[in-house]
Amino acid sequence: MNRREFIQAGAAGLALSALGNYAADFADQKKRVGMIGCGWYGKSDLLRLIQVAPVEVVSLCDVDKQMLANAADIVASRQRSKQKPRLYQDYRDMLAAKDLDLVLIDTPDHWHALPMIAACQAGLDVWVQKPISTDILEGQAMLAAARKHGRVVQVGTQRRSTPHLIEARDRVLKEGKLGKVAHVEICCYWHMRATGNPPDIAPPENLDYELWTGPAPKRPFCKWTHPRGWRAFMEYGNGIVGDMAIHMYDMTRWLLDLGWPKTVSSAGGILVDKASKANISDTQTATFDHGDLQIVWNHRTWGDGVDPKYPWSATLYGDKGTLKMSVYSYDFTPQGHTQPTEHGEPLYEYDKYPEDQTEKDLERHCASAIRWHMKDFLAAIATRGRPVADIEQGYISTASCILANLSMKLGRSLAWDPVNGRVIGDDEANQLLRRPYRGPWEHPEPDKV
């Protein structure tokens, strides 16, 4: 079987596993869908769902009226009914309508926890983007809510559903070609940290900035704040570790069937670009110690990367060979060889989904991964089982990356107790597991969801 036959067979197999269990009742009873957060990746996620299932997008929610109206027009043009969804600015009003089966949460990171918990309490199944939370106690509350209310929750760590990475797992790892893996390097060397010092300005009239800020500290607004530039600020996320490392770390855990790290240590900071208004690190190394396996993260937003072909990637080192993996490709090189013997690239499904070629802002190399992730989500809803990126997996990967930032802040390694959800023997670190919430918003509690 050649590579194209292999990946097509894999796609067919996943489609059968995803569709076979619910095809009959799903065709007769449309899933009613809502989305909270109608920006770049929200539309990418929702439009992939529309591609793979006969859903009806009933409602959309966003604090930006212009972004909301734009998303409604696009959804109406793409969904089967051609109906325009109802529009909301406040997610609480949308959930109060009680007319949804599932909801997608694609807000900025600081707005993941509260809507996700509220959706679980409302009896909905949830797709929530990564990282699931901005602090560790939020993640614990999210996991508790999903389990208490019996909800299926899929986290947007779609590397677990990326066709060419599944192929690499099956052709290299499962066949034992790597041998013993005892070291993994994960990295991002893209120059993605915002540079400069834009002035503070009034928020645009189409944006409810008070509601956009929500439980986070209220920074003065600048052109970076919205849309998409909020990742420059730690108030709204967890920097490049929270944004990019989580994908590669979660992917590695999935590939190697790993749980929690025993310890997390990190160092770095703003070492080069000290003039920028951005307050996330421009340089950071983190080590996730899994005992006889260390996973080491590096990011630099300056200088050259280590391998120009793999600037955001994971490299798995085994005693029989090396496997490099990214969203764009994978390469396996056996020990003693100078060139790869296995190579794979993204699956583009333009024959089935020609609209992928013209959709604005779509990461085309990731489109099939999102579709496969959505199919896995829907299959889990049908069986009431756990999806491949279940909320517990999202919690482990998110919390581990947050621990890396806390380690860098405190200047010491942190040992994690996964049973009690605390750092071992470090009261100062445990005080940082919860971020202060801005009133009137209240921080969720795991035992009160």
C-alpha positions in Angstrom: 0.0 0.0 0.0 1.5 3.3 -1.0 1.2 6.5 1.1 -1.8 7.9 -0.8 -3.7 4.7 -0.4 -2.7 4.5 3.3 -3.9 7.9 4.1 -7.1 7.5 2.1 -7.8 4.3 3.9 -7.2 6.0 7.2 -9.6 8.8 6.3 -12.2 6.3 5.3 -11.7 4.3 8.5 -12.1 7.4 10.6 -15.1 8.5 8.7 -16.7 5.1 9.3 -15.9 5.2 13.0 -17.1 8.7 13.3 -20.2 8.4 11.2 -21.2 4.8 11.5 -22.4 5.0 15.1 -24.8 7.9 14.7 -25.5 8.2 11.0 -29.2 7.1 11.2 -30.4 9.3 14.0 -28.1 12.2 13.1 -29.5 12.4 9.6 -33.1 12.6 11.0 -32.4 15.0 13.9 -30.1 17.9 13.2 -27.8 18.9 15.9 -28.5 22.5 16.9 -25.2 24.4 17.2 -24.2 27.7 18.8 -20.8 29.3 18.8 -19.2 31.8 21.3 -16.4 33.8 19.7 -16.7 34.5 16.0 -13.2 35.5 15.1 -10.5 33.8 13.0 -10.4 30.3 14.4 -14.1 30.3 15.4 -15.1 30.5 11.8 -12.5 27.9 10.8 -13.8 25.4 13.3 -17.5 26.1 12.7 -17.3 25.9 8.9 -15.5 22.6 9.1 -18.3 21.2 11.3 -20.8 22.4 8.7 -18.8 20.5 6.1 -19.0 17.1 7.8 -22.4 17.0 9.4 -26.0 18.3 8.7 -26.0 20.7 11.7 -28.1 23.8 12.0 -26.2 26.8 13.4 -28.9 28.3 15.5 -27.0 31.1 17.3 -23.8 33.0 17.3 -22.3 35.1 20.1 -19.6 37.7 20.1 -18.8 41.0 21.9 -17.8 42.6 18.6 -21.0 43.5 16.6 -19.1 43.8 13.3 -17.4 40.4 13.7 -20.7 38.9 14.7 -22.6 40.2 11.7 -19.8 39.1 9.3 -19.8 35.5 10.8 -23.6 35.4 10.5 -23.4 36.2 6.8 -20.8 33.6 6.1 -22.6 30.9 8.1 -25.9 31.6 6.3 -24.1 31.2 2.9 -22.6 27.9 3.9 -25.2 26.0 6.0 -27.7 23.9 4.3 -30.8 25.8 5.4 -29.3 29.2 4.4 -30.9 30.6 7.5 -29.0 33.3 9.4 -28.3 32.5 13.0 -29.7 34.5 15.9 -27.1 36.9 17.3 -26.1 37.6 20.9 -23.4 39.7 22.6 -23.7 37.9 25.9 -23.2 34.1 26.0 -25.5 33.9 29.1 -28.4 35.1 27.0 -27.6 32.6 24.2 -27.5 29.7 26.6 -30.7 30.9 28.4 -32.6 30.3 25.1 -32.2 26.5 25.7 -32.4 25.6 22.0 -28.9 24.1 21.5 -27.4 20.6 21.5 -23.7 21.6 21.4 -21.7 24.8 21.5 -18.3 25.8 20.2 -16.2 28.1 22.4 -13.6 30.0 20.3 -13.0 33.1 22.4 -9.7 34.5 23.6 -8.1 32.3 26.3 -9.3 34.3 29.3 -12.9 33.6 28.2 -12.8 29.8 27.9 -13.6 28.7 31.4 -16.9 30.4 32.4 -18.8 29.8 29.1 -17.6 26.2 29.0 -18.8 25.5 32.5 -22.1 27.3 31.9 -22.6 25.2 28.7 -22.1 22.0 30.7 -24.5 23.1 33.3 -27.0 23.8 30.5 -26.7 20.2 29.3 -24.7 20.9 26.2 -21.8 19.1 24.7 -18.8 21.4 24.1 -15.9 22.1 21.7 -13.5 24.4 23.5 -10.3 25.8 22.0 -6.9 25.3 23.6 -5.5 26.1 26.0 -8.6 25.3 28.0 -7.8 27.9 30.7 -5.6 30.7 31.9 -5.0 29.2 35.3 -4.9 25.7 36.7 -8.0 25.9 39.0 -10.1 27.0 36.0 -9.0 23.8 34.3 -9.9 21.8 37.3 -13.4 23.3 37.5 -13.9 22.7 33.7 -13.0 19.0 34.1 -15.3 18.8 37.1 -18.2 20.4 35.3 -17.8 18.1 32.3 -17.8 15.0 34.5 -20.5 16.1 36.9 -23.0 16.9 34.1 -22.0 14.0 31.8 -21.0 16.2 28.9 -18.7 15.3 26.0 -16.0 17.9 25.7 -13.5 18.0 22.8 -10.5 20.4 23.1 -9.1 22.0 20.0 -5.8 20.2 20.1 -6.4 18.8 16.6 -2.9 17.4 16.2 -4.4 14.3 17.6 -6.6 14.1 14.5 -4.1 15.4 11.9 -4.1 12.8 9.0 -0.3 12.8 8.3 0.6 12.7 12.0 -1.7 9.7 12.5 0.1 8.1 9.5 3.5 8.8 11.2 2.2 7.3 14.4 1.0 4.2 12.6 3.9 3.8 10.2 6.8 4.7 12.5 5.9 4.5 16.2 3.5 1.6 16.1 5.9 -0.4 13.9 8.7 0.1 16.4 11.0 1.9 14.0 12.0 4.5 16.5 12.9 2.1 19.2 13.2 3.5 22.8 12.3 7.2 22.9 14.0 8.9 25.7 14.2 12.5 24.6 11.9 14.8 22.6 12.5 18.4 21.5 9.6 20.6 20.8 10.0 24.2 19.6 8.7 27.3 18.0 11.1 29.8 16.3 8.5 31.9 14.5 8.9 35.6 15.1 5.4 35.8 16.4 5.7 38.1 19.3 4.3 41.6 18.6 7.0 44.3 18.4 6.6 48.1 18.9 4.7 50.3 21.3 1.3 51.3 19.9 -0.5 54.1 21.8 -3.5 53.5 24.0 -6.7 54.4 22.2 -10.4 54.2 22.7 -11.9 50.8 21.8 -13.9 50.8 18.5 -17.7 51.4 18.8 -18.5 47.9 17.5 -16.7 46.3 20.5 -18.1 46.0 24.1 -14.7 46.2 25.7 -16.0 45.8 29.2 -17.5 42.4 28.3 -14.5 41.5 26.1 -12.3 42.0 29.2 -14.6 40.1 31.5 -12.7 38.5 34.4 -9.3 39.5 33.2 -7.5 42.7 34.3 -8.6 45.7 32.3 -5.7 46.9 30.3 -5.8 50.2 28.3 -6.9 49.3 24.8 -4.5 49.5 21.9 -4.6 48.2 18.3 -3.1 44.9 19.4 -5.9 44.1 21.9 -8.5 43.1 19.4 -8.7 41.2 17.2 -6.0 38.5 17.5 -3.3 40.7 18.9 -4.3 39.9 22.5 -1.8 37.1 22.6 0.9 39.7 23.2 -0.4 40.1 26.8 -0.2 37.7 29.7 -3.4 39.1 31.1 -5.3 37.2 28.4 -3.3 34.0 28.0 -0.1 32.2 28.8 2.3 33.5 26.2 3.8 31.4 23.5 4.1 28.4 25.8 0.3 28.5 26.3 -0.4 29.2 22.6 2.1 27.0 20.8 3.9 24.7 23.2 0.6 23.1 24.2 0.0 21.8 20.7 3.4 20.1 20.4 3.4 18.9 24.0 -0.1 17.5 23.7 0.8 15.9 20.4 3.8 14.2 22.0 1.8 13.0 25.0 -0.8 11.5 22.6 1.9 9.8 20.4 3.7 8.3 23.4 0.7 7.7 25.6 2.0 9.9 28.4 0.1 11.3 31.4 1.3 14.0 33.8 5.0 15.1 34.0 6.6 14.5 37.3 8.3 17.9 37.4 8.2 21.0 35.2 11.1 23.5 35.1 11.5 26.6 32.9 13.7 29.6 32.4 13.7 32.6 30.1 11.9 35.9 29.8 12.1 39.1 27.8 15.8 38.9 26.9 16.0 40.7 23.6 13.1 42.8 22.7 12.7 44.8 25.9 11.1 47.9 24.2 7.9 46.2 23.0 4.6 46.7 24.7 4.2 42.9 24.7 4.7 41.4 28.1 5.1 37.7 27.0 8.5 36.1 26.9 10.6 36.3 23.8 12.9 33.5 24.9 11.9 30.4 27.0 13.0 26.9 27.6 10.9 24.4 29.5 11.5 20.8 30.5 8.6 18.4 31.2 10.2 15.5 33.0 8.3 12.2 32.6 10.9 10.1 34.4 12.8 8.1 31.7 11.7 10.6 29.1 12.3 14.4 29.0 10.3 16.7 26.7 12.2 20.0 26.2 10.5 23.1 24.8 12.3 26.1 23.2 11.0 29.2 21.7 12.7 32.3 20.4 11.0 35.2 18.7 14.3 36.4 17.3 17.2 34.9 15.4 17.3 31.8 13.2 15.6 28.5 14.0 17.4 25.2 14.3 15.9 23.6 11.3 14.3 25.9 8.7 12.0 23.1 7.6 10.7 22.5 11.1 10.4 25.9 12.9 7.3 24.8 14.9 7.7 21.1 15.5 8.5 18.0 17.6 11.5 15.8 17.2 11.4 12.4 18.8 14.7 10.8 19.3 14.8 7.0 19.6 17.7 4.6 19.7 16.7 3.3 16.3 16.0 6.6 14.5 14.6 10.2 14.6 11.1 11.4 13.8 10.4 15.1 13.0 6.9 16.2 12.9 5.0 19.5 12.2 1.7 20.6 10.8 3.4 20.7 7.3 5.1 17.3 7.2 6.9 14.5 9.0 10.2 12.8 8.3 11.6 9.6 9.7 15.4 8.9 9.5 16.7 5.6 10.7 19.8 5.5 12.8 22.9 5.7 10.6 21.0 7.1 7.6 21.6 10.7 6.3 18.2 11.0 4.5 14.6 10.2 5.6 13.1 6.9 4.6 9.5 7.9 5.5 7.9 11.2 4.6 4.3 12.6 4.8 2.5 15.8 4.2 -0.9 17.3 5.0 -4.1 15.8 3.5 -5.8 18.4 1.2 -9.4 17.3 0.4 -10.2 19.9 -2.3 -12.0 17.3 -4.3 -14.6 17.0 -1.5 -14.4 20.5 -0.1 -13.4 22.9 -2.9 -14.4 25.9 -0.8 -11.3 25.3 1.3 -9.3 26.8 -1.6 -11.0 30.3 -1.3 -12.0 30.6 2.3 -10.5 33.7 3.9 -7.9 33.1 6.6 -8.2 29.3 6.6 -5.1 27.4 7.4 -5.6 25.0 4.5 -3.0 22.6 5.7 -5.0 22.2 8.9 -8.5 21.9 7.4 -8.6 18.1 7.2 -7.3 17.9 10.8 -10.2 20.1 12.1 -12.7 18.0 10.1 -11.3 14.7 11.5 -11.4 16.3 15.0 -15.0 17.3 14.5 -15.9 13.8 13.3 -14.3 12.3 16.4 -16.2 14.8 18.6 -19.5 13.8 16.9 -18.8 10.1 17.3 -18.2 10.6 21.0 -21.4 12.5 21.3 -23.3 9.6 19.7 -21.7 7.0 22.0 -21.4 9.3 25.1 -17.7 8.2 25.1 -14.5 10.2 25.4 -13.2 12.0 22.4 -9.5 11.8 21.4 -8.9 15.3 22.9 -11.1 14.8 25.9 -11.2 17.7 28.5 -9.0 15.7 30.8 -6.3 15.5 28.2 -6.7 19.3 27.5 -6.4 19.9 31.3 -3.2 18.0 31.6 -1.5 19.7 28.6 -2.8 23.1 29.6 -1.8 22.9 33.2 1.6 21.5 32.4 2.3 24.6 30.2 1.0 26.9 32.9 3.4 25.2 35.4 6.2 26.0 33.0 5.4 29.7 33.2 5.0 29.5 37.0 8.4 27.8 37.2 10.0 30.6 35.1 8.4 33.2 37.3 9.5 31.5 40.6 12.9 30.5 39.4 12.6 26.8 40.5 11.4 23.4 39.4 7.9 22.4 40.3 6.8 18.9 41.3 3.2 18.1 40.5 0.7 16.0 42.5 -2.0 15.1 40.0 -4.2 13.4 42.6 -4.6 16.5 44.7 -4.0 19.0 41.9 -1.3 20.9 43.7 2.5 21.6 43.5 4.3 19.4 46.1 5.7 21.3 49.0 5.5 24.8 47.5 2.9 27.1 49.1 4.0 30.1 47.0 3.5 28.1 43.8 0.1 26.9 44.9 -1.1 30.4 45.6 -0.5 31.1 41.8 -2.7 28.2 40.6 -5.6 30.7 40.7 -5.6 34.1 39.0 -7.5 37.0 40.6 -10.8 37.6 38.8 -12.1 41.1 38.1 -15.5 41.7 39.6 -18.3 41.1 39.3 -17.1 37.8 37.7 -16.4 35.0 40.2 -13.7 32.4 39.8 -15.2 28.9 39.2 -14.6 26.3 42.0 -14.2 22.6 41.1 -16.6 21.6 43.9 -19.3 24.2 42.9 -19.9 23.5 39.2 
